């Protein structure tokens, strides 16, 4: 049995963060590892391929076609499955991924035979056996026109298998995250114990949190060829005891890697000594959800932090030479003065890497925005990318709001001190980031021009 596993190419309408960060499709590598020995898995990363999907369907003639993606990929996922059915009528199509697990009705389509909505690591091999006539369709899998009954789904299970990283060997040298070149992904935990109301991540695991045994994580880490490691937990800095055990393992096993992680500012402020130790053992970058420099806004997001804590966390990271990739939410009720304040704080705090996300009420989160304020329908999937302005601004035009976003990025990216600091990176990465940043900039400029006539 041939199984073709595909990551879709994003729509041209989606503002493409893949221009500045493109990492391996870890979920597909794990699915491939679950297949029986007599199955032949083939992995195709369409983001990096120039041919269209029909080329790979004709070339490989799969018995099973699997595709995963995010909300922005919904049209491509349906289109790929439709192409598979047109070219290979007997091919079974399966859709999965984090969006399908939370909003499975978005992939309810005649061309999609099955949708995996719960416990993919457990049910995927059972589904393959079912396709071979060896058992019933497993719970947690929906057939074509079946609707989900959340009450009857099995409880969440958290399992991990060693991913088949060998399947994407032709692509591996091209994966990167900002200035982390040839980066490998590692997942050490599932879910998040916090309850920020704008976050989609916690919905994927039904508010549950589960951490893998530290020794297992260290063993996986030892087997990775790459030096740059992106730990993709929703928050790696959860427990002091766990980070201490991780650092102990790095020392005892003499593991030498560079780490990029997610972490909250309050953990950093409470444990500066642990950050110092982790830095000596390879911590290079922390992605910190600052979200806002305003206390009332932070409270409205259920963030559980305050501006003073955020600023102290930045100082601690800077003191130890750790890069901070800061994320901030742009409130649709901001005025021009609010954006001026944002830019002042970005410069004052010497933030050199920033992701500015217009407030986006993703389906399934705790954000509730009146329909009349939304600038596009929920089915306009390609725009739900956390980069488009999704909520109509109340104090300026959409055109002016896009202009403020562009000005804020330029205030960070084009400061002489920031440009000078980038010279420490290899020319290959400097070129990647310059060309990638310019591609995103062009997309924002296009949106600004279009909004002027809307």
N, C-alpha and C positions, 0 to 999 in steps of 0.2 A: 504494500500500500504506500503510495506516494502522498506526502502531506506537504503542501506549500504554505509556508507561514510568511505573512506579508505585513510590513509597516507601511501605511499609505503616505503618499506625498500630500502635503497640505495644499489647500486652495490658494490661488494667487491673491484672493481677497483677504486672507488671513495675514495679519502683520507678523512677519516671519522671524520669530526669535531664533529659529534654526540657523539664521545667518550668523549669530554670535554664540550659539550653544547647540551642539548636536551630539547626542550620546547614544550608546548602543541600545537596541530594543530588548532590554533584559527580560521582559515578560514573555517574548517569543522564544528566547533562548531557554527559558525554564519549561515552556510547553514542549519544546522539542526534546528536552531531557526526559519527559514523561512517556514518550512513545515507546512501544515495544521494539525489541531488537529487529524484528522483521519489517518494520516500517522505515521508509526513507524520508527523513525530514530535509526540506530545502528552505532556506531563509533568504528573503529578498527585502532589502531596505530601499523602498521606492524614493525616499528623500535623496539618496545618493545615486540612483539609477537614472539614466537618460531615456531609456526605452519606456514604452507604455506597458500597462499591466497585461494586455493581450499578448505581448511578445513572450512574457514569462509563462503564461498559461499554455501557449502553443508549444513552447520549448520543453516544458517539464511534464505536461499532461497529467496533472495531479488527480488523485482520487478524492482528496479532501483539500479544501481551500480554507485557510484560517486568516482572519484579519482582525487587528485590534487598533484602537485609537481613542482619541479624546473627543470632546463635544465638537470641536472644529473639524474633525475628520468624518463626521456622520455621512455627509453626501458621498465622499470618496469611498467609504466602506460599502455603502449600498451599491454604488456604481461598479466597484470591483466585483462584488458578488453577482451582479447582473451580467457582467461580462463573462464571468466564469460559467454561469448557467447558459449563456448564449453559445459560447464556444465548446463547452463540455457539459452537455445536458445531464450526464450521470454523475458529475462532480458534486460532492456534498459541501455546502458552504456553512461556515461557522464564524460568528462574530463575537468578540469579547472585548475586554479592557475595562478601564475604570468607569467610563461613561455608561456602558451597557449595564454594568453592575448596579448603577444607581437609577438610571432612566432607561430601562430596557425597551420601553415602547417606542423610543426614537429609532430603533433598528427593526421595528416590526415591518417587514417587507417581504413580498413574494419571493425575492431572490435569496433571502436569508433563511436557510433551513433550520439553524439552531443558534440560540443566543445563550452564552454562559453568564449567569447572573450571580452565582454564589460559589465560593470555594473552588476556583478554577484548578488549582493544583491537585485537588482531590477528584473532581468530577471529570476533568478532561480525559484522562486515560480510560475512565468508565464509559465516557461517550464514544471513544474510539472502539471499545469492545462492543458497545451497542450497535455501532455501524457495521460491525462484522457479524451481527446476529448472535452475540454472546451476552445477552442480558437486557434488562429494561433500560429505558432512558433514565439517567440518574436525576434525582431531585437537585434543583439548582440549575437546570437546563430547560429552556423554553423552545418549543418547536415553532414553526413559521407563524401561525396566527394565534398562538397561545398567549394569554395575558397572565401577568404575574400575580400570584396571591402571596403577599409578603408574610402572612401568618403561617403558611404551610411550608415555607422554605426551611431547609435544615439550618441549625445554628452555625455561626461562623467557626471555621477551622483555620488555623494558621500553620501552614506547612511550607517547607522550603526544600528545593532540590538543587543540586549543583547544575548551573545552567550550561547549555551546550555552546560555549563561547567560540568553539572551533568553527561553527557554521557561518559566522560572519567574518571569517579571517580576511577576505578581500576588502572589507570595509574598516577594519579596526584602526588602521593608522589615520583615519580621517575623522575620528570622534574627538571632540574637544568641548570644553566649557569655559567660555571667556578666554583666559590666558592659560588654562590647564590643558596642555596638549596631549593627545593620545591617551585619553582618560578612560578608565574602566569603572563600571558601576558595581556597587556592593550594597545589599539591603540587609540590615541587621535587625530590623524591627518592623512591625506592621501597625499602622494606626497612630493616633496621637491622643494623649490623655487630657489635652486642653480643649476648650470649646469656643474658639473664636467664631463668631456667627457668619463671617464672610467666607469661611474656608470650606472647600469641597472635599479636602482630603479625609477629614474625620468621618464623612458620610460613607466612604468606601468600605470601611470596616464596622459600620454600625456603632460608632463611638467606642469600639473596643481598642485596647492596646495590648500588643504581645511582642516581647523581645526574644530573639534567638539566644541560645546559650553563647556566652562570650567566647568560649574555647572553639566552638564551631565557626564563629565569625573569623577568628584568628587563623584557623586552619584554611579557610577559603582564601583569606588575604594572602597567605603564604604561597598559594598556587597561582596568583595573578602575575602575569608577565609585566604588566604596566606598572610604572612608578606612581603616576598620578591616579589617585583613587577618589571617586565621588561617592560618598556614603549617602544614599538617597532616602534615608529615613525622613519622615515628616519633621522629626526633631531628634537629633542624635544626642543632644545634651539634656537628657531626661533625669538621670540619676548619677549622683556623685560616685556611689559605690561601683556602678557599672563602668563609668569612664576610668576610674582608678584601676579596675580589673583589666580594662582594655589596654591602658598604658603599661601595667605590669606585664601583660602578655607581649606587647611590642618590645619591651626591654629584654625579657627572658628568652624570647624567640629570635631576637636580633633582627626584627622586621624593619626595613628602611623604606618607607613610602612617604608620599606627600598627600595630605588629606584635605578634601573640600567637604564641608558638612553644613547642615542646618542647625541653628541653635537660637534659643531665646535670650534676650538681653538680661532678664532677671537671673538666669542661671550663671551667665558670665560674671555679673556683678557680685553674686554670692560666692563664687568660687574662682577668684583671680589666680590663686596659687595653682589650681588644677589646669587652668588655661596655660599658665606659664610652663607647666610640666608637659602638657600635651604638645605645645609648640616645639619644645626641645626634641620631641619624638616624631615630628613630621606634620603637625597641624599648620596649614598654610592659609586657609580661607574659611570664613564662617559666613553663611548666608543668614542675615538677621532680618526678621520681619519687624522693622521699626513701625511701620504702618502710618504713624502720624507724629508730629511734634506738638500736638494739642491734646491736653489731658481729657477734655470732654469727648473728642473724637475717639480716643483710645477706649474710653469707657463704653461708648456706643457700639464699638466692635467686640465687646466682651474680651478684650485682649488681656487684661489683668496686669498690665504694666503701666508705667507713666513716663513722661518725657525725660525726667531726670535720670531714671534708670537706663533708658536708651542711650543717653549721652554719656553716661559713665561707662557703659559697655563698650561704646566706640573708643573711649580713651584707653580702656584696658587692652583692647585688641591692638590699637596703634602702638601702645607702649611695648608690646611684645612682638611687633612686626608682623602681625596677622592681618591679612587683607579682609575687609568687610564688604560683602556684596549686600547692600542695603535695599530692601523693598519698601515702598511707600504707596499708600492708597490715596488717590486724588479724589476728593469729595466733590460731587457735582454741584454743591452749594457754595463752593469757593468763589471769592471775588478775585479781581486782579491783585489786590493787596495780599490776599492769602498766598497766591503764587509767588509774589515778591518775598514774602516771609519764608516760604519754602526754599527759594533759591539762596536767601541769606543764610539759612541754617545749613544747607548743603555745603556752602563755602566755608562757613564758620567752623563746622565740625570736620572739615577736610575729607568729606566723603568723595571717594574717587570712582566708585562703581555703584550704580544705582539702577533699579528697575522701578519705573513710575507706572502704577497700575490704576487707571480710572476705575472707580467703584463699579463692580460688575456683579449683579445679583444672579450668579449661576444657579440653575435649577437644582434643587435639593439642599441648598444652604439655608441659613436662617435669615437671609436678607429678603425683605419684602418691599418692593418698589411698585407704586401704582402703575398699571399698564400704560396709562396715558403719558407717563414720563419716559417710557422706554423708546429709544430711537429706532429700534428694529425688532422684528418679531423673534420669538424664541426659536422658530424654525430656520432662521437665517444663521445657521450654525457657524459658518466660517468667520463671523464677526465676534463670536463669543470667545475671544482670545485673550482677554484681560489687557488688551492694548487699545482696541477701539473704544470710543466714548459710547457707552451703552445707555446711560441715563442723561436725559436732557438737562444741561446746566441751567440753574435758576437765575444766575446773575450776569451771564454773558452769552453770546451766541456760541454755537458749536464751532464755528470757524475760529473765533477768538480763543476758545478753550484749547483747540488743537495747537494754535500758535503758542499758547502758554506752556503746553507740554514740551514742544520743540525747544523753546527758550530755556526751559528748566534742564533739559538734557544737555544743551549746549553749555550752560553754566557750569556743569560738572566736567564734561568731556574735553572742553577746549581750554581749560585753565592751563597756563604754562607749567605749573608744578605737576599737574596730572600727566600732561604730555611727556614731560621729562622723566617721570617715574616709570613710564611704559618702556623706556629704552633698555631696561634690564632684561626684557624678554627677547627671545630669538626672533630674527627677521621674519621667519615663517609665520609666527603667531601675530607679530605686529601687522603683517599684511592681511592675515585672516580677519583680525579685529577691525582694521581700518575699512576694509571692503565690506565686512558684515555690518558695521555700524552705519556706513553710508547707505547700504541697501535698506536698512530699517528707516533711516532718515528720509530717504526718498519716498517710502511708503507713507510716512506721516505727512510729508509735504503734499502728496497726492490727496490724502484724506482732507487736509486743510483746504486745498483748492476746490475739491468737490463740495465740501460743506458750505462754501461761500455762496454757491448757487442753489443750495438745497431749499 
